[in-house]
C-alpha cells in the first residue's frame, strides 16, 4: 500500500480561518466558512425580477385589476350601475349583473359595444369573450 503524495495531503488541508470566521463559527455553533467562500455572488434585482414577474403572471393580473378600475370610465353609467367585472380567465371576462332584466338588456344590445371598447383599451388577446351572469 502506497502513501498519498505530499502535494495531495497539502491540498486537502482546510484553509486557515480568519479571526472573524472563528468567532462566527463559535457563535453560530457551526462552521459555515467554506460555504460562504463558495457562495455564488448575488444577482441584481433588475436581472431577477422580470423572470419572477413572468412566471407568476403578475403582468396579466395587473391588467385584470386595471379592467376593474377603468370599467366605469369606459362604459355608460347606467350599465356600470348594474354590471361589474368579476374576473378574467383564459381571455373570457366574467361580468356579474344584478338582475335578469339587465342581463337580457346587456346581452341583446350592449355586448358588442362593451367587448369592442375593452379590446380597444386592453388589446384583443387580453379579452376575447364576455360572459354575463346574474349574481
N, CA, C and O atoms as a GROMACS GRO file, in nm:
protein
  540
    1UNK      N    1   0.083  -0.117   0.000
    1UNK     CA    2   0.000   0.000   0.000
    1UNK      C    3   0.088   0.124   0.000
    1UNK      O    4   0.182   0.135   0.079
    2UNK      N    5   0.057   0.217  -0.090
    2UNK     CA    6   0.141   0.337  -0.100
    2UNK      C    7   0.075   0.453  -0.027
    2UNK      O    8  -0.047   0.461  -0.015
    3UNK      N    9   0.158   0.542   0.020
    3UNK     CA   10   0.108   0.661   0.090
    3UNK      C   11   0.069   0.768  -0.012
    3UNK      O   12   0.129   0.775  -0.119
    4UNK      N   13  -0.030   0.851   0.021
    4UNK     CA   14  -0.068   0.958  -0.070
    4UNK      C   15   0.047   1.054  -0.092
    4UNK      O   16   0.131   1.075  -0.003
    5UNK      N   17   0.050   1.112  -0.208
    5UNK     CA   18   0.154   1.207  -0.244
    5UNK      C   19   0.147   1.328  -0.151
    5UNK      O   20   0.037   1.370  -0.114
    6UNK      N   21   0.261   1.387  -0.111
    6UNK     CA   22   0.261   1.501  -0.018
    6UNK      C   23   0.180   1.622  -0.070
    6UNK      O   24   0.119   1.694   0.009
    7UNK      N   25   0.181   1.643  -0.199
    7UNK     CA   26   0.105   1.756  -0.254
    7UNK      C   27  -0.044   1.732  -0.232
    7UNK      O   28  -0.120   1.825  -0.204
    8UNK      N   29  -0.086   1.608  -0.246
    8UNK     CA   30  -0.228   1.572  -0.226
    8UNK      C   31  -0.270   1.604  -0.084
    8UNK      O   32  -0.378   1.659  -0.061
    9UNK      N   33  -0.185   1.570   0.012
    9UNK     CA   34  -0.217   1.598   0.152
    9UNK      C   35  -0.227   1.748   0.178
    9UNK      O   36  -0.315   1.791   0.252
   10UNK      N   37  -0.140   1.826   0.118
   10UNK     CA   38  -0.140   1.970   0.141
   10UNK      C   39  -0.267   2.035   0.085
   10UNK      O   40  -0.321   2.128   0.145
   11UNK      N   41  -0.314   1.986  -0.027
   11UNK     CA   42  -0.433   2.048  -0.085
   11UNK      C   43  -0.561   2.007  -0.012
   11UNK      O   44  -0.663   2.074  -0.026
   12UNK      N   45  -0.557   1.901   0.065
   12UNK     CA   46  -0.674   1.854   0.137
   12UNK      C   47  -0.691   1.920   0.273
   12UNK      O   48  -0.796   1.908   0.336
   13UNK      N   49  -0.588   1.990   0.318
   13UNK     CA   50  -0.596   2.056   0.447
   13UNK      C   51  -0.695   2.172   0.441
   13UNK      O   52  -0.701   2.242   0.341
   14UNK      N   53  -0.773   2.192   0.547
   14UNK     CA   54  -0.866   2.306   0.547
   14UNK      C   55  -0.790   2.438   0.544
   14UNK      O   56  -0.681   2.450   0.600
   15UNK      N   57  -0.850   2.536   0.478
   15UNK     CA   58  -0.787   2.668   0.469
   15UNK      C   59  -0.786   2.732   0.608
   15UNK      O   60  -0.874   2.708   0.691
   16UNK      N   61  -0.686   2.813   0.630
   16UNK     CA   62  -0.675   2.883   0.759
   16UNK      C   63  -0.791   2.980   0.773
   16UNK      O   64  -0.824   3.053   0.679
   17UNK      N   65  -0.851   2.982   0.890
   17UNK     CA   66  -0.964   3.070   0.915
   17UNK      C   67  -0.917   3.202   0.975
   17UNK      O   68  -0.820   3.206   1.051
   18UNK      N   69  -0.987   3.306   0.938
   18UNK     CA   70  -0.956   3.436   0.996
   18UNK      C   71  -1.018   3.442   1.136
   18UNK      O   72  -1.097   3.355   1.173
   19UNK      N   73  -0.982   3.543   1.211
   19UNK     CA   74  -1.038   3.560   1.345
   19UNK      C   75  -1.190   3.579   1.336
   19UNK      O   76  -1.265   3.529   1.420
   20UNK      N   77  -1.235   3.652   1.234
   20UNK     CA   78  -1.379   3.674   1.214
   20UNK      C   79  -1.451   3.542   1.192
   20UNK      O   80  -1.554   3.516   1.254
   21UNK      N   81  -1.396   3.458   1.105
   21UNK     CA   82  -1.459   3.329   1.075
   21UNK      C   83  -1.463   3.240   1.199
   21UNK      O   84  -1.560   3.167   1.220
   22UNK      N   85  -1.358   3.245   1.280
   22UNK     CA   86  -1.352   3.165   1.402
   22UNK      C   87  -1.460   3.209   1.500
   22UNK      O   88  -1.530   3.126   1.558
   23UNK      N   89  -1.472   3.340   1.520
   23UNK     CA   90  -1.573   3.393   1.612
   23UNK      C   91  -1.713   3.359   1.563
   23UNK      O   92  -1.798   3.318   1.642
   24UNK      N   93  -1.738   3.376   1.433
   24UNK     CA   94  -1.870   3.344   1.378
   24UNK      C   95  -1.903   3.196   1.393
   24UNK      O   96  -2.016   3.160   1.425
   25UNK      N   97  -1.805   3.110   1.371
   25UNK     CA   98  -1.827   2.966   1.385
   25UNK      C   99  -1.861   2.930   1.528
   25UNK      O  100  -1.949   2.848   1.552
   26UNK      N  101  -1.794   2.991   1.623
   26UNK     CA  102  -1.824   2.964   1.764
   26UNK      C  103  -1.962   3.017   1.803
   26UNK      O  104  -2.037   2.951   1.875
   27UNK      N  105  -1.995   3.137   1.755
   27UNK     CA  106  -2.124   3.199   1.787
   27UNK      C  107  -2.240   3.121   1.727
   27UNK      O  108  -2.342   3.100   1.793
   28UNK      N  109  -2.225   3.077   1.601
   28UNK     CA  110  -2.330   3.002   1.533
   28UNK      C  111  -2.341   2.858   1.582
   28UNK      O  112  -2.448   2.798   1.577
   29UNK      N  113  -2.231   2.806   1.628
   29UNK     CA  114  -2.228   2.666   1.668
   29UNK      C  115  -2.200   2.574   1.551
   29UNK      O  116  -2.205   2.452   1.566
   30UNK      N  117  -2.170   2.630   1.436
   30UNK     CA  118  -2.138   2.553   1.316
   30UNK      C  119  -2.046   2.637   1.228
   30UNK      O  120  -2.058   2.759   1.225
   31UNK      N  121  -1.955   2.571   1.158
   31UNK     CA  122  -1.860   2.642   1.073
   31UNK      C  123  -1.914   2.649   0.930
   31UNK      O  124  -1.919   2.548   0.860
   32UNK      N  125  -1.952   2.768   0.889
   32UNK     CA  126  -2.006   2.789   0.755
   32UNK      C  127  -1.907   2.860   0.663
   32UNK      O  128  -1.944   2.903   0.554
   33UNK      N  129  -1.784   2.872   0.705
   33UNK     CA  130  -1.685   2.949   0.629
   33UNK      C  131  -1.666   2.894   0.488
   33UNK      O  132  -1.660   2.971   0.393
   34UNK      N  133  -1.659   2.762   0.474
   34UNK     CA  134  -1.638   2.707   0.340
   34UNK      C  135  -1.758   2.733   0.250
   34UNK      O  136  -1.742   2.759   0.131
   35UNK      N  137  -1.879   2.727   0.306
   35UNK     CA  138  -1.999   2.756   0.227
   35UNK      C  139  -2.005   2.902   0.187
   35UNK      O  140  -2.048   2.936   0.076
   36UNK      N  141  -1.963   2.991   0.278
   36UNK     CA  142  -1.965   3.133   0.247
   36UNK      C  143  -1.862   3.168   0.140
   36UNK      O  144  -1.887   3.257   0.058
   37UNK      N  145  -1.749   3.101   0.139
   37UNK     CA  146  -1.647   3.126   0.036
   37UNK      C  147  -1.693   3.075  -0.100
   37UNK      O  148  -1.664   3.138  -0.202
   38UNK      N  149  -1.764   2.964  -0.104
   38UNK     CA  150  -1.805   2.902  -0.230
   38UNK      C  151  -1.935   2.960  -0.285
   38UNK      O  152  -1.975   2.925  -0.396
   39UNK      N  153  -1.999   3.046  -0.211
   39UNK     CA  154  -2.128   3.102  -0.250
   39UNK      C  155  -2.115   3.184  -0.378
   39UNK      O  156  -2.019   3.259  -0.396
   40UNK      N  157  -2.213   3.169  -0.467
   40UNK     CA  158  -2.213   3.248  -0.590
   40UNK      C  159  -2.258   3.390  -0.556
   40UNK      O  160  -2.338   3.410  -0.465
   41UNK      N  161  -2.207   3.488  -0.629
   41UNK     CA  162  -2.244   3.626  -0.598
   41UNK      C  163  -2.392   3.651  -0.626
   41UNK      O  164  -2.451   3.589  -0.715
   42UNK      N  165  -2.450   3.741  -0.552
   42UNK     CA  166  -2.592   3.775  -0.568
   42UNK      C  167  -2.613   3.851  -0.698
   42UNK      O  168  -2.526   3.927  -0.742
   43UNK      N  169  -2.729   3.828  -0.761
   43UNK     CA  170  -2.762   3.898  -0.885
   43UNK      C  171  -2.843   4.022  -0.850
   43UNK      O  172  -2.918   4.023  -0.752
   44UNK      N  173  -2.829   4.126  -0.929
   44UNK     CA  174  -2.910   4.246  -0.905
   44UNK      C  175  -3.059   4.216  -0.926
   44UNK      O  176  -3.095   4.131  -1.007
   45UNK      N  177  -3.142   4.285  -0.853
   45UNK     CA  178  -3.287   4.264  -0.862
   45UNK      C  179  -3.338   4.291  -1.003
   45UNK      O  180  -3.433   4.226  -1.047
   46UNK      N  181  -3.277   4.384  -1.074
   46UNK     CA  182  -3.321   4.415  -1.211
   46UNK      C  183  -3.305   4.295  -1.304
   46UNK      O  184  -3.378   4.283  -1.402
   47UNK      N  185  -3.211   4.207  -1.274
   47UNK     CA  186  -3.193   4.086  -1.355
   47UNK      C  187  -3.294   3.978  -1.320
   47UNK      O  188  -3.339   3.904  -1.408
   48UNK      N  189  -3.330   3.969  -1.194
   48UNK     CA  190  -3.413   3.859  -1.145
   48UNK      C  191  -3.563   3.887  -1.159
   48UNK      O  192  -3.639   3.797  -1.193
   49UNK      N  193  -3.605   4.010  -1.132
   49UNK     CA  194  -3.747   4.042  -1.126
   49UNK      C  195  -3.827   4.016  -1.254
   49UNK      O  196  -3.938   3.964  -1.243
   50UNK      N  197  -3.777   4.048  -1.374
   50UNK     CA  198  -3.858   4.020  -1.493
   50UNK      C  199  -3.896   3.872  -1.506
   50UNK      O  200  -4.008   3.840  -1.546
   51UNK      N  201  -3.804   3.782  -1.474
   51UNK     CA  202  -3.835   3.640  -1.482
   51UNK      C  203  -3.937   3.599  -1.377
   51UNK      O  204  -4.026   3.519  -1.405
   52UNK      N  205  -3.925   3.653  -1.257
   52UNK     CA  206  -4.020   3.620  -1.149
   52UNK      C  207  -4.159   3.673  -1.182
   52UNK      O  208  -4.258   3.602  -1.165
   53UNK      N  209  -4.165   3.795  -1.230
   53UNK     CA  210  -4.294   3.855  -1.267
   53UNK      C  211  -4.358   3.774  -1.379
   53UNK      O  212  -4.479   3.750  -1.378
   54UNK      N  213  -4.278   3.731  -1.475
   54UNK     CA  214  -4.331   3.650  -1.585
   54UNK      C  215  -4.384   3.516  -1.539
   54UNK      O  216  -4.491   3.473  -1.581
   55UNK      N  217  -4.309   3.449  -1.451
   55UNK     CA  218  -4.351   3.318  -1.401
   55UNK      C  219  -4.479   3.326  -1.319
   55UNK      O  220  -4.563   3.237  -1.326
   56UNK      N  221  -4.493   3.431  -1.242
   56UNK     CA  222  -4.611   3.447  -1.157
   56UNK      C  223  -4.731   3.504  -1.232
   56UNK      O  224  -4.843   3.501  -1.180
   57UNK      N  225  -4.710   3.554  -1.351
   57UNK     CA  226  -4.819   3.612  -1.429
   57UNK      C  227  -4.870   3.743  -1.372
   57UNK      O  228  -4.988   3.776  -1.385
   58UNK      N  229  -4.781   3.818  -1.309
   58UNK     CA  230  -4.824   3.943  -1.245
   58UNK      C  231  -4.863   4.051  -1.344
   58UNK      O  232  -4.948   4.135  -1.314
   59UNK      N  233  -4.802   4.050  -1.463
   59UNK     CA  234  -4.842   4.148  -1.564
   59UNK      C  235  -4.988   4.129  -1.603
   59UNK      O  236  -5.063   4.225  -1.616
   60UNK      N  237  -5.026   4.005  -1.620
   60UNK     CA  238  -5.164   3.974  -1.658
   60UNK      C  239  -5.260   4.010  -1.543
   60UNK      O  240  -5.368   4.065  -1.566
   61UNK      N  241  -5.219   3.980  -1.421
   61UNK     CA  242  -5.304   4.013  -1.306
   61UNK      C  243  -5.319   4.164  -1.288
   61UNK      O  244  -5.425   4.214  -1.250
   62UNK      N  245  -5.213   4.236  -1.317
   62UNK     CA  246  -5.219   4.382  -1.310
   62UNK      C  247  -5.318   4.434  -1.413
   62UNK      O  248  -5.397   4.524  -1.385
   63UNK      N  249  -5.313   4.377  -1.533
   63UNK     CA  250  -5.406   4.418  -1.639
   63UNK      C  251  -5.550   4.387  -1.599
   63UNK      O  252  -5.641   4.466  -1.627
   64UNK      N  253  -5.572   4.272  -1.533
   64UNK     CA  254  -5.706   4.238  -1.486
   64UNK      C  255  -5.756   4.339  -1.383
   64UNK      O  256  -5.873   4.376  -1.383
   65UNK      N  257  -5.667   4.382  -1.297
   65UNK     CA  258  -5.705   4.482  -1.197
   65UNK      C  259  -5.736   4.616  -1.265
   65UNK      O  260  -5.823   4.691  -1.220
   66UNK      N  261  -5.665   4.645  -1.373
   66UNK     CA  262  -5.691   4.768  -1.447
   66UNK      C  263  -5.830   4.766  -1.509
   66UNK      O  264  -5.894   4.871  -1.519
   67UNK      N  265  -5.876   4.649  -1.552
   67UNK     CA  266  -6.011   4.638  -1.610
   67UNK      C  267  -6.114   4.685  -1.508
   67UNK      O  268  -6.205   4.761  -1.541
   68UNK      N  269  -6.100   4.640  -1.385
   68UNK     CA  270  -6.193   4.679  -1.280
   68UNK      C  271  -6.188   4.830  -1.258
   68UNK      O  272  -6.291   4.894  -1.237
   69UNK      N  273  -6.067   4.887  -1.262
   69UNK     CA  274  -6.052   5.031  -1.238
   69UNK      C  275  -6.118   5.115  -1.347
   69UNK      O  276  -6.186   5.214  -1.315
   70UNK      N  277  -6.100   5.078  -1.473
   70UNK     CA  278  -6.148   5.164  -1.582
   70UNK      C  279  -6.287   5.124  -1.633
   70UNK      O  280  -6.340   5.189  -1.724
   71UNK      N  281  -6.346   5.021  -1.577
   71UNK     CA  282  -6.479   4.975  -1.617
   71UNK      C  283  -6.579   5.090  -1.620
   71UNK      O  284  -6.652   5.107  -1.717
   72UNK      N  285  -6.581   5.168  -1.514
   72UNK     CA  286  -6.675   5.279  -1.504
   72UNK      C  287  -6.648   5.392  -1.600
   72UNK      O  288  -6.740   5.465  -1.638
   73UNK      N  289  -6.522   5.408  -1.642
   73UNK     CA  290  -6.488   5.514  -1.734
   73UNK      C  291  -6.517   5.477  -1.879
   73UNK      O  292  -6.548   5.563  -1.961
   74UNK      N  293  -6.508   5.348  -1.911
   74UNK     CA  294  -6.528   5.304  -2.049
   74UNK      C  295  -6.675   5.289  -2.087
   74UNK      O  296  -6.710   5.303  -2.204
   75UNK      N  297  -6.760   5.262  -1.990
   75UNK     CA  298  -6.899   5.227  -2.021
   75UNK      C  299  -6.997   5.330  -1.968
   75UNK      O  300  -6.965   5.416  -1.886
   76UNK      N  301  -7.118   5.317  -2.017
   76UNK     CA  302  -7.229   5.403  -1.977
   76UNK      C  303  -7.256   5.385  -1.827
   76UNK      O  304  -7.261   5.271  -1.780
   77UNK      N  305  -7.275   5.492  -1.752
   77UNK     CA  306  -7.300   5.480  -1.608
   77UNK      C  307  -7.423   5.394  -1.574
   77UNK      O  308  -7.426   5.332  -1.468
   78UNK      N  309  -7.523   5.390  -1.661
   78UNK     CA  310  -7.639   5.305  -1.636
   78UNK      C  311  -7.600   5.157  -1.636
   78UNK      O  312  -7.648   5.080  -1.554
   79UNK      N  313  -7.512   5.120  -1.728
   79UNK     CA  314  -7.464   4.980  -1.733
   79UNK      C  315  -7.375   4.949  -1.613
   79UNK      O  316  -7.384   4.841  -1.554
   80UNK      N  317  -7.291   5.043  -1.580
   80UNK     CA  318  -7.197   5.023  -1.468
   80UNK      C  319  -7.272   5.005  -1.337
   80UNK      O  320  -7.226   4.932  -1.248
   81UNK      N  321  -7.388   5.070  -1.324
   81UNK     CA  322  -7.467   5.057  -1.202
   81UNK      C  323  -7.522   4.916  -1.183
   81UNK      O  324  -7.554   4.876  -1.071
   82UNK      N  325  -7.532   4.840  -1.291
   82UNK     CA  326  -7.594   4.707  -1.282
   82UNK      C  327  -7.499   4.592  -1.318
   82UNK      O  328  -7.535   4.476  -1.298
   83UNK      N  329  -7.381   4.621  -1.369
   83UNK     CA  330  -7.288   4.515  -1.411
   83UNK      C  331  -7.146   4.550  -1.368
   83UNK      O  332  -7.100   4.663  -1.388
   84UNK      N  333  -7.076   4.453  -1.310
   84UNK     CA  334  -6.939   4.472  -1.265
   84UNK      C  335  -6.854   4.352  -1.308
   84UNK      O  336  -6.901   4.239  -1.303
   85UNK      N  337  -6.729   4.377  -1.350
   85UNK     CA  338  -6.642   4.265  -1.388
   85UNK      C  339  -6.609   4.180  -1.266
   85UNK      O  340  -6.583   4.232  -1.157
   86UNK      N  341  -6.612   4.048  -1.286
   86UNK     CA  342  -6.584   3.956  -1.175
   86UNK      C  343  -6.448   3.889  -1.188
   86UNK      O  344  -6.393   3.841  -1.089
   87UNK      N  345  -6.393   3.886  -1.308
   87UNK     CA  346  -6.263   3.823  -1.327
   87UNK      C  347  -6.240   3.787  -1.472
   87UNK      O  348  -6.332   3.788  -1.554
   88UNK      N  349  -6.114   3.754  -1.502
   88UNK     CA  350  -6.076   3.713  -1.637
   88UNK      C  351  -6.012   3.576  -1.627
   88UNK      O  352  -5.928   3.551  -1.541
   89UNK      N  353  -6.053   3.487  -1.716
   89UNK     CA  354  -5.993   3.354  -1.721
   89UNK      C  355  -5.983   3.311  -1.866
   89UNK      O  356  -6.083   3.299  -1.937
   90UNK      N  357  -5.858   3.289  -1.911
   90UNK     CA  358  -5.830   3.246  -2.048
   90UNK      C  359  -5.897   3.334  -2.152
   90UNK      O  360  -5.955   3.283  -2.248
   91UNK      N  361  -5.889   3.463  -2.133
   91UNK     CA  362  -5.942   3.556  -2.230
   91UNK      C  363  -6.090   3.589  -2.216
   91UNK      O  364  -6.140   3.675  -2.288
   92UNK      N  365  -6.159   3.522  -2.127
   92UNK     CA  366  -6.301   3.548  -2.107
   92UNK      C  367  -6.319   3.638  -1.985
   92UNK      O  368  -6.275   3.604  -1.875
   93UNK      N  369  -6.383   3.751  -2.006
   93UNK     CA  370  -6.415   3.841  -1.895
   93UNK      C  371  -6.552   3.804  -1.842
   93UNK      O  372  -6.650   3.808  -1.915
   94UNK      N  373  -6.557   3.767  -1.715
   94UNK     CA  374  -6.683   3.732  -1.650
   94UNK      C  375  -6.740   3.857  -1.585
   94UNK      O  376  -6.670   3.927  -1.511
   95UNK      N  377  -6.866   3.884  -1.613
   95UNK     CA  378  -6.931   4.005  -1.563
   95UNK      C  379  -7.053   3.964  -1.482
   95UNK      O  380  -7.137   3.887  -1.529
   96UNK      N  381  -7.062   4.015  -1.360
   96UNK     CA  382  -7.178   3.989  -1.272
   96UNK      C  383  -7.281   4.100  -1.293
   96UNK      O  384  -7.250   4.219  -1.281
   97UNK      N  385  -7.404   4.059  -1.324
   97UNK     CA  386  -7.514   4.153  -1.345
   97UNK      C  387  -7.613   4.135  -1.232
   97UNK      O  388  -7.639   4.022  -1.189
   98UNK      N  389  -7.669   4.245  -1.181
   98UNK     CA  390  -7.750   4.237  -1.060
   98UNK      C  391  -7.888   4.172  -1.079
   98UNK      O  392  -7.944   4.122  -0.981
   99UNK      N  393  -7.944   4.170  -1.200
   99UNK     CA  394  -8.073   4.100  -1.218
   99UNK      C  395  -8.089   4.055  -1.363
   99UNK      O  396  -8.015   4.099  -1.452
  100UNK      N  397  -8.186   3.968  -1.386
  100UNK     CA  398  -8.203   3.908  -1.518
  100UNK      C  399  -8.253   4.006  -1.624
  100UNK      O  400  -8.227   3.988  -1.743
  101UNK      N  401  -8.323   4.109  -1.582
  101UNK     CA  402  -8.372   4.209  -1.677
  101UNK      C  403  -8.253   4.283  -1.739
  101UNK      O  404  -8.245   4.300  -1.860
  102UNK      N  405  -8.161   4.326  -1.653
  102UNK     CA  406  -8.042   4.394  -1.703
  102UNK      C  407  -7.951   4.298  -1.779
  102UNK      O  408  -7.886   4.338  -1.875
  103UNK      N  409  -7.946   4.174  -1.738
  103UNK     CA  410  -7.868   4.074  -1.811
  103UNK      C  411  -7.917   4.065  -1.955
  103UNK      O  412  -7.837   4.068  -2.048
  104UNK      N  413  -8.047   4.053  -1.973
  104UNK     CA  414  -8.105   4.045  -2.106
  104UNK      C  415  -8.076   4.171  -2.187
  104UNK      O  416  -8.039   4.162  -2.304
  105UNK      N  417  -8.091   4.286  -2.125
  105UNK     CA  418  -8.064   4.415  -2.191
  105UNK      C  419  -7.919   4.424  -2.239
  105UNK      O  420  -7.893   4.461  -2.353
  106UNK      N  421  -7.828   4.389  -2.152
  106UNK     CA  422  -7.685   4.399  -2.185
  106UNK      C  423  -7.647   4.300  -2.294
  106UNK      O  424  -7.579   4.335  -2.390
  107UNK      N  425  -7.692   4.176  -2.280
  107UNK     CA  426  -7.656   4.073  -2.378
  107UNK      C  427  -7.714   4.107  -2.516
  107UNK      O  428  -7.646   4.090  -2.616
  108UNK      N  429  -7.836   4.153  -2.521
  108UNK     CA  430  -7.900   4.183  -2.650
  108UNK      C  431  -7.845   4.308  -2.718
  108UNK      O  432  -7.821   4.308  -2.839
  109UNK      N  433  -7.826   4.414  -2.640
  109UNK     CA  434  -7.799   4.543  -2.703
  109UNK      C  435  -7.660   4.603  -2.679
  109UNK      O  436  -7.618   4.692  -2.753
  110UNK      N  437  -7.589   4.555  -2.578
  110UNK     CA  438  -7.464   4.623  -2.543
  110UNK      C  439  -7.341   4.532  -2.545
  110UNK      O  440  -7.230   4.582  -2.526
  111UNK      N  441  -7.356   4.405  -2.568
  111UNK     CA  442  -7.244   4.310  -2.563
  111UNK      C  443  -7.131   4.349  -2.658
  111UNK      O  444  -7.015   4.357  -2.617
  112UNK      N  445  -7.163   4.374  -2.785
  112UNK     CA  446  -7.060   4.405  -2.885
  112UNK      C  447  -6.989   4.536  -2.852
  112UNK      O  448  -6.868   4.548  -2.868
  113UNK      N  449  -7.065   4.634  -2.807
  113UNK     CA  450  -7.006   4.763  -2.772
  113UNK      C  451  -6.909   4.749  -2.655
  113UNK      O  452  -6.800   4.805  -2.657
  114UNK      N  453  -6.950   4.676  -2.553
  114UNK     CA  454  -6.864   4.655  -2.435
  114UNK      C  455  -6.737   4.583  -2.477
  114UNK      O  456  -6.627   4.623  -2.438
  115UNK      N  457  -6.751   4.476  -2.556
  115UNK     CA  458  -6.634   4.399  -2.599
  115UNK      C  459  -6.539   4.484  -2.683
  115UNK      O  460  -6.418   4.479  -2.664
  116UNK      N  461  -6.593   4.561  -2.775
  116UNK     CA  462  -6.506   4.642  -2.861
  116UNK      C  463  -6.434   4.751  -2.781
  116UNK      O  464  -6.316   4.779  -2.807
  117UNK      N  465  -6.500   4.812  -2.685
  117UNK     CA  466  -6.435   4.914  -2.602
  117UNK      C  467  -6.324   4.853  -2.516
  117UNK      O  468  -6.216   4.911  -2.504
  118UNK      N  469  -6.350   4.738  -2.456
  118UNK     CA  470  -6.249   4.673  -2.373
  118UNK      C  471  -6.130   4.626  -2.457
  118UNK      O  472  -6.016   4.638  -2.415
  119UNK      N  473  -6.158   4.572  -2.575
  119UNK     CA  474  -6.050   4.529  -2.663
  119UNK      C  475  -5.967   4.647  -2.712
  119UNK      O  476  -5.846   4.635  -2.727
  120UNK      N  477  -6.031   4.759  -2.736
  120UNK     CA  478  -5.957   4.879  -2.777
  120UNK      C  479  -5.866   4.927  -2.664
  120UNK      O  480  -5.756   4.976  -2.689
  121UNK      N  481  -5.912   4.913  -2.541
  121UNK     CA  482  -5.835   4.961  -2.427
  121UNK      C  483  -5.725   4.863  -2.384
  121UNK      O  484  -5.617   4.905  -2.345
  122UNK      N  485  -5.753   4.731  -2.391
  122UNK     CA  486  -5.661   4.632  -2.336
  122UNK      C  487  -5.601   4.536  -2.437
  122UNK      O  488  -5.513   4.458  -2.402
  123UNK      N  489  -5.647   4.540  -2.560
  123UNK     CA  490  -5.594   4.450  -2.662
  123UNK      C  491  -5.683   4.329  -2.682
  123UNK      O  492  -5.750   4.282  -2.590
  124UNK      N  493  -5.683   4.279  -2.805
  124UNK     CA  494  -5.768   4.166  -2.841
  124UNK      C  495  -5.728   4.036  -2.771
  124UNK      O  496  -5.813   3.952  -2.744
  125UNK      N  497  -5.600   4.020  -2.742
  125UNK     CA  498  -5.556   3.895  -2.678
  125UNK      C  499  -5.589   3.891  -2.529
  125UNK      O  500  -5.597   3.782  -2.471
  126UNK      N  501  -5.607   4.005  -2.467
  126UNK     CA  502  -5.641   4.009  -2.325
  126UNK      C  503  -5.786   3.967  -2.301
  126UNK      O  504  -5.814   3.888  -2.211
  127UNK      N  505  -5.877   4.021  -2.382
  127UNK     CA  506  -6.020   3.989  -2.367
  127UNK      C  507  -6.072   3.944  -2.503
  127UNK      O  508  -6.080   4.022  -2.597
  128UNK      N  509  -6.107   3.817  -2.511
  128UNK     CA  510  -6.158   3.763  -2.637
  128UNK      C  511  -6.310   3.742  -2.634
  128UNK      O  512  -6.376   3.746  -2.738
  129UNK      N  513  -6.365   3.720  -2.514
  129UNK     CA  514  -6.508   3.693  -2.499
  129UNK      C  515  -6.560   3.758  -2.373
  129UNK      O  516  -6.484   3.795  -2.284
  130UNK      N  517  -6.692   3.773  -2.367
  130UNK     CA  518  -6.759   3.820  -2.246
  130UNK      C  519  -6.858   3.713  -2.202
  130UNK      O  520  -6.922   3.649  -2.285
  131UNK      N  521  -6.869   3.695  -2.073
  131UNK     CA  522  -6.966   3.602  -2.017
  131UNK      C  523  -7.039   3.674  -1.905
  131UNK      O  524  -6.979   3.715  -1.806
  132UNK      N  525  -7.171   3.690  -1.923
  132UNK     CA  526  -7.253   3.761  -1.826
  132UNK      C  527  -7.331   3.661  -1.742
  132UNK      O  528  -7.383   3.562  -1.793
  133UNK      N  529  -7.338   3.687  -1.612
  133UNK     CA  530  -7.414   3.601  -1.520
  133UNK      C  531  -7.482   3.687  -1.415
  133UNK      O  532  -7.432   3.791  -1.374
  134UNK      N  533  -7.599   3.639  -1.373
  134UNK     CA  534  -7.670   3.706  -1.265
  134UNK      C  535  -7.600   3.670  -1.136
  134UNK      O  536  -7.573   3.553  -1.109
  135UNK      N  537  -7.570   3.770  -1.056
  135UNK     CA  538  -7.506   3.738  -0.929
  135UNK      C  539  -7.449   3.852  -0.860
  135UNK      O  540  -7.392   3.837  -0.752
   0.00000   0.00000   0.00000
